[in-house]
Amino acid sequence: MRVLSVVGNRPQFVKSAPLSVALRGRGIEEVLLHTGQHYDPELSAVFFEELGLPEPDVRLDLHTADVAAMTPAIADAVRAAEPDAVLVYGDTNSTLAGALAAVESGVPVAHVEAGLRSGDLEMPEERNRIEVDRLSTVLFAPDERSRETLAAEGVEGRVEVVGDVMADATMQFAPIARRRSRLLSEFELTPGRYVVATVHREANTRPARLARIVEGLDGLTEPVVFPVHPRTSAALERDGLTLHGHVLLLPPLGYLDFAALAAQARVIVTDSGGLQKEAYWYGVPCVTLRSSTEWADTVSAGANRLVDDDPGVLAEAVMQARMPSELPQLYGDGKAAAKIADVVSTLFRS
């Protein structure tokens, strides 16, 4: 049996690691395709090195996030590999291009992280989620809320609630990250006494919003460590925005360094969907630079607060951020990859 996995950005590299191991453990051959959507080595190739993943079988090196440009090349790879199924992860343009390429090639699509909705159709990720779920034969949902969402939308594919493969990766790699990373000592950071910030979504790099986010970060009183995404770095330079001295700007970090940094922060400020979950699993309160989130249960649990781009609310939320004393288990038990591999082995074996 053979599956083709489409990855193109940082979270997908990380999510694919535990699932690749689980697939191999069931005798399933995996063809790993890297679209090249994120081509900065700090956001792509380094993950194969740090996580011990095999080198991709197919490197498209497309250096684009354009779905129309990616789809034909992925379709060619799908037809060449002749897989029994195509696995796509999350909500990126690579995810949508992979699903479209599979359908064009007559191959079933399995969507890992299906059924998530933020309710914000202005987000390209939200539109991608809806379209990929519509195209998928099997939908691997992280929780019952996602299953209910898919049922309400009348999605025709088979839904399996398996938990979140990112939980698997976080549980496996966080202890390794703390042990191996020297980042905190290098920058003289004390665990629990600094804030981690990330900003990468296109909407938050528009001039007015980015200026307000910068104002909010400047208003914090604690050290802020800010690994800057290439898109955000270009926007800061474009708009002539600078940050105060307590904000340490770093280039994009390798996964293990970033995991060590985030897991030991007092608060995480982010617009990343994945990092909201990771913060929850790390036991670190999160402040989210968006007006909505697909991970609404973290907000309901009191572990995550939405502040949009309001600088005053951002600063106040960071100051008050604390993790609740009791937290429900969210998004699985760390065994999602094994459950997905079992379903794939059963449903798609020729």
C-alpha positions as CSV (number, residue, x, y, z in Angstrom):
1,M,0.0,0.0,0.0
2,R,1.2,3.5,-0.8
3,V,0.1,7.0,0.3
4,L,1.4,10.3,-0.9
5,S,1.7,13.0,1.8
6,V,1.7,16.7,0.8
7,V,3.7,19.1,3.0
8,G,4.6,22.7,2.4
9,N,5.1,24.7,5.6
10,R,6.4,24.5,9.1
11,P,3.4,23.0,10.9
12,Q,2.9,20.4,8.2
13,F,6.5,19.2,8.6
14,V,6.0,18.7,12.3
15,K,2.6,17.1,12.0
16,S,3.8,14.7,9.4
17,A,6.6,13.3,11.6
18,P,4.6,11.1,14.0
19,L,2.3,10.1,11.3
20,S,5.2,9.0,9.0
21,V,6.4,6.8,11.8
22,A,3.0,5.3,12.4
23,L,2.5,4.6,8.7
24,R,5.8,2.8,8.4
25,G,4.9,0.8,11.4
26,R,1.9,-0.6,9.6
27,G,3.9,-1.4,6.4
28,I,2.5,1.5,4.5
29,E,4.8,3.1,2.0
30,E,4.8,6.9,2.1
31,V,5.8,9.1,-0.7
32,L,6.6,12.5,0.9
33,L,6.1,15.6,-1.4
34,H,7.4,19.0,-0.4
35,T,5.7,21.7,-2.5
36,G,8.2,24.4,-1.6
37,Q,5.5,26.8,-0.4
38,H,7.9,27.8,2.3
39,Y,11.3,27.8,0.9
40,D,13.3,29.7,3.4
41,P,15.7,27.0,4.8
42,E,14.9,28.1,8.4
43,L,11.2,27.3,7.7
44,S,11.5,24.2,5.7
45,A,14.6,22.1,5.1
46,V,15.8,22.5,8.8
47,F,12.7,20.5,9.9
48,F,13.8,17.4,8.0
49,E,17.2,17.7,9.6
50,E,16.0,18.4,13.2
51,L,13.1,16.0,13.3
52,G,14.9,13.1,11.6
53,L,12.4,13.0,8.8
54,P,13.5,11.2,5.6
55,E,14.3,13.6,2.8
56,P,11.3,14.3,0.6
57,D,10.8,11.9,-2.2
58,V,9.6,14.7,-4.4
59,R,10.8,18.3,-4.1
60,L,8.8,20.7,-6.3
61,D,10.7,23.8,-5.2
62,L,7.8,25.9,-6.5
63,H,8.6,28.9,-4.3
64,T,5.0,30.1,-4.4
65,A,1.8,29.9,-2.4
66,D,-0.4,30.2,-5.5
67,V,-2.8,27.2,-5.6
68,A,-3.2,27.4,-9.4
69,A,0.6,27.2,-9.8
70,M,1.1,24.3,-7.4
71,T,-1.8,22.1,-8.5
72,P,-0.5,20.8,-11.9
73,A,2.9,19.9,-10.5
74,I,1.4,18.1,-7.6
75,A,-1.0,16.3,-9.9
76,D,2.0,15.1,-12.1
77,A,3.6,13.7,-8.9
78,V,0.4,12.0,-7.8
79,R,0.0,10.3,-11.2
80,A,3.7,9.2,-11.2
81,A,3.5,7.7,-7.6
82,E,0.1,6.0,-8.2
83,P,-0.8,6.2,-4.5
84,D,-3.9,4.6,-2.9
85,A,-4.6,7.9,-1.1
86,V,-3.2,11.5,-0.8
87,L,-2.8,12.9,2.7
88,V,-3.1,16.6,3.2
89,Y,-2.6,18.5,6.4
90,G,-4.2,21.6,7.9
91,D,-5.4,24.7,5.9
92,T,-2.6,26.1,3.8
93,N,-2.6,26.7,0.0
94,S,-0.4,23.6,-0.3
95,T,-3.2,21.7,1.4
96,L,-5.8,22.9,-1.1
97,A,-3.5,22.3,-4.0
98,G,-2.8,18.8,-2.9
99,A,-6.5,18.0,-2.5
100,L,-7.3,19.5,-5.9
101,A,-4.4,17.6,-7.5
102,A,-5.6,14.3,-6.0
103,V,-9.2,14.8,-7.2
104,E,-8.0,15.7,-10.6
105,S,-5.9,12.5,-10.6
106,G,-8.8,10.3,-9.4
107,V,-7.1,9.5,-6.0
108,P,-9.0,9.7,-2.7
109,V,-8.1,12.6,-0.3
110,A,-7.6,12.1,3.4
111,H,-7.6,15.4,5.3
112,V,-5.7,15.6,8.6
113,E,-7.2,18.3,10.9
114,A,-10.6,18.4,9.3
115,G,-13.7,20.3,10.4
116,L,-12.1,23.3,12.1
117,R,-13.8,26.6,11.6
118,S,-13.1,30.1,12.9
119,G,-16.1,31.7,11.3
120,D,-14.0,34.3,9.5
121,L,-14.3,33.9,5.8
122,E,-11.9,36.7,5.2
123,M,-9.1,34.3,6.2
124,P,-7.8,32.3,3.2
125,E,-7.2,29.5,5.7
126,E,-10.9,29.3,6.5
127,R,-11.8,29.1,2.8
128,N,-9.2,26.4,2.3
129,R,-10.5,24.3,5.2
130,I,-14.1,24.4,3.8
131,E,-13.0,23.5,0.3
132,V,-10.6,20.7,1.3
133,D,-13.2,19.1,3.6
134,R,-15.7,19.2,0.7
135,L,-13.2,17.4,-1.5
136,S,-12.1,14.8,1.0
137,T,-13.0,11.1,1.1
138,V,-11.9,10.7,4.7
139,L,-11.8,13.5,7.2
140,F,-9.7,13.1,10.3
141,A,-11.2,15.5,12.9
142,P,-9.5,16.5,16.1
143,D,-12.6,16.6,18.3
144,E,-16.4,16.1,18.4
145,R,-17.0,19.8,17.8
146,S,-15.3,19.4,14.4
147,R,-17.3,16.3,13.6
148,E,-20.5,18.3,14.4
149,T,-19.4,21.1,12.2
150,L,-18.9,18.7,9.3
151,A,-22.3,17.1,9.8
152,A,-24.0,20.5,9.9
153,E,-22.3,21.4,6.6
154,G,-23.4,18.1,5.0
155,V,-19.9,17.0,4.1
156,E,-20.1,13.7,2.3
157,G,-16.8,12.1,3.3
158,R,-16.3,9.7,6.2
159,V,-15.4,11.5,9.4
160,E,-13.1,9.9,12.0
161,V,-12.5,11.7,15.3
162,V,-8.8,10.8,16.1
163,G,-7.4,13.8,18.1
164,D,-4.6,16.0,16.8
165,V,-1.3,14.8,15.4
166,M,0.2,18.0,16.6
167,A,-0.4,16.8,20.2
168,D,1.6,13.7,19.3
169,A,4.4,15.8,18.0
170,T,4.4,18.2,20.9
171,M,4.5,15.4,23.5
172,Q,7.3,13.7,21.7
173,F,9.5,16.7,20.9
174,A,9.0,19.2,23.7
175,P,11.2,17.2,26.2
176,I,13.9,16.8,23.5
177,A,13.7,20.5,22.7
178,R,14.2,21.5,26.3
179,R,17.2,19.2,26.6
180,R,18.9,20.1,23.4
181,S,18.3,23.8,22.9
182,R,20.7,26.3,24.2
183,L,18.6,29.3,23.2
184,L,17.6,30.4,26.7
185,S,21.1,30.4,28.0
186,E,22.4,32.1,24.9
187,F,20.1,35.1,25.3
188,E,20.1,35.0,29.1
189,L,16.4,34.2,29.4
190,T,14.8,33.0,32.6
191,P,12.1,30.4,32.2
192,G,8.7,31.9,33.0
193,R,9.9,35.5,32.9
194,Y,9.6,36.4,29.2
195,V,7.0,36.6,26.5
196,V,7.2,34.9,23.1
197,A,5.6,36.7,20.1
198,T,4.9,35.5,16.6
199,V,3.1,37.3,13.7
200,H,2.8,35.8,10.3
201,R,-0.8,36.0,8.9
202,E,-1.2,38.2,5.9
203,A,-3.9,40.3,7.5
204,N,-1.6,41.2,10.4
205,T,1.2,42.4,8.1
206,R,-1.0,45.1,6.6
207,P,0.3,48.5,7.6
208,A,-2.4,49.7,10.0
209,R,-2.8,46.4,11.8
210,L,0.9,45.7,12.0
211,A,1.5,49.2,13.5
212,R,-1.1,48.5,16.2
213,I,0.5,45.1,17.0
214,V,3.9,46.8,17.3
215,E,2.4,49.4,19.6
216,G,1.0,46.6,21.8
217,L,4.3,44.8,22.0
218,D,6.1,48.0,22.7
219,G,3.7,48.5,25.6
220,L,4.7,45.3,27.4
221,T,7.0,45.6,30.4
222,E,8.6,42.1,30.2
223,P,11.3,40.9,27.8
224,V,9.7,39.8,24.5
225,V,11.3,37.3,22.2
226,F,10.0,37.8,18.6
227,P,11.2,35.4,16.0
228,V,10.2,37.3,12.8
229,H,8.6,35.5,9.9
230,P,10.1,36.6,6.5
231,R,6.7,38.2,5.5
232,T,6.6,40.1,8.7
233,S,10.2,41.2,8.5
234,A,9.6,42.6,5.0
235,A,6.4,44.4,6.3
236,L,8.3,46.0,9.2
237,E,10.9,47.3,6.9
238,R,8.4,48.5,4.3
239,D,6.5,50.5,6.9
240,G,9.5,51.8,8.8
241,L,8.4,50.1,12.0
242,T,10.9,49.6,14.8
243,L,10.4,48.0,18.2
244,H,11.6,49.1,21.7
245,G,14.7,47.6,23.2
246,H,12.9,45.0,25.4
247,V,11.7,43.2,22.2
248,L,14.4,40.8,21.0
249,L,14.0,40.3,17.2
250,L,15.3,37.0,16.0
251,P,15.4,35.3,12.6
252,P,13.0,32.3,12.2
253,L,14.0,29.5,14.5
254,G,14.4,25.8,14.0
255,Y,11.5,23.7,15.5
256,L,13.4,22.4,18.5
257,D,14.7,25.9,19.5
258,F,11.3,27.4,19.1
259,A,9.6,24.6,21.0
260,A,12.1,25.1,23.9
261,L,11.5,28.9,23.8
262,A,7.7,28.6,23.7
263,A,7.3,25.9,26.3
264,Q,9.2,27.9,28.9
265,A,7.6,31.3,28.3
266,R,5.3,33.0,30.7
267,V,2.9,34.1,27.9
268,I,2.7,33.4,24.2
269,V,1.3,36.2,21.9
270,T,0.5,34.9,18.4
271,D,-1.7,34.8,15.4
272,S,-0.9,31.2,14.7
273,G,-3.6,28.6,15.0
274,G,-1.2,25.8,15.7
275,L,0.7,27.7,18.4
276,Q,-2.5,28.4,20.3
277,K,-2.8,24.6,20.7
278,E,0.8,24.1,21.5
279,A,0.6,26.8,24.2
280,Y,-2.3,24.9,25.8
281,W,-0.3,21.7,25.8
282,Y,2.7,23.4,27.2
283,G,0.7,24.9,30.0
284,V,1.5,28.5,28.8
285,P,-1.3,31.1,28.6
286,C,-1.9,32.5,25.1
287,V,-3.0,35.9,23.8
288,T,-4.2,35.7,20.2
289,L,-3.9,38.6,17.7
290,R,-7.1,37.7,15.9
291,S,-10.8,38.3,16.4
292,S,-11.7,34.7,16.0
293,T,-10.1,31.3,16.3
294,E,-10.7,27.8,15.0
295,W,-9.5,26.5,18.5
296,A,-12.4,28.0,20.4
297,D,-12.1,25.4,23.2
298,T,-8.8,27.0,24.4
299,V,-10.7,30.3,24.8
300,S,-13.6,28.6,26.6
301,A,-11.1,26.9,29.0
302,G,-9.7,30.3,29.9
303,A,-6.3,29.5,28.5
304,N,-6.5,31.8,25.5
305,R,-7.7,35.3,25.0
306,L,-8.6,37.0,21.7
307,V,-7.4,40.6,21.5
308,D,-7.5,41.3,17.7
309,D,-5.1,44.2,17.1
310,D,-6.0,46.4,20.0
311,P,-2.7,47.5,21.6
312,G,-4.1,48.4,25.0
313,V,-6.1,45.2,25.2
314,L,-3.0,43.2,24.1
315,A,-0.9,44.7,26.9
316,E,-3.6,44.2,29.5
317,A,-4.2,40.6,28.5
318,V,-0.5,39.7,28.7
319,M,-0.2,41.3,32.1
320,Q,-3.3,39.3,33.4
321,A,-2.6,36.1,31.6
322,R,-2.6,33.0,33.8
323,M,-3.4,29.4,33.2
324,P,-6.5,28.0,35.0
325,S,-5.8,25.6,37.7
326,E,-8.0,22.9,36.1
327,L,-7.9,22.2,32.3
328,P,-9.8,19.7,30.2
329,Q,-7.9,17.4,27.9
330,L,-8.3,19.0,24.5
331,Y,-7.6,17.6,21.0
332,G,-6.7,14.0,21.8
333,D,-4.4,11.9,23.9
334,G,-1.2,12.0,21.9
335,K,-2.2,8.9,19.9
336,A,-3.8,10.5,16.8
337,A,-1.1,9.3,14.4
338,A,-1.7,5.6,15.3
339,K,-5.4,6.0,14.9
340,I,-5.0,7.7,11.5
341,A,-2.6,5.0,10.3
342,D,-5.1,2.3,11.4
343,V,-7.9,3.9,9.4
344,V,-5.7,4.5,6.3
345,S,-4.5,0.9,6.5
346,T,-8.1,-0.4,6.6
347,L,-9.8,1.9,4.1
348,F,-7.3,2.4,1.4
349,R,-5.4,-0.9,1.2
350,S,-5.6,-2.2,-2.4
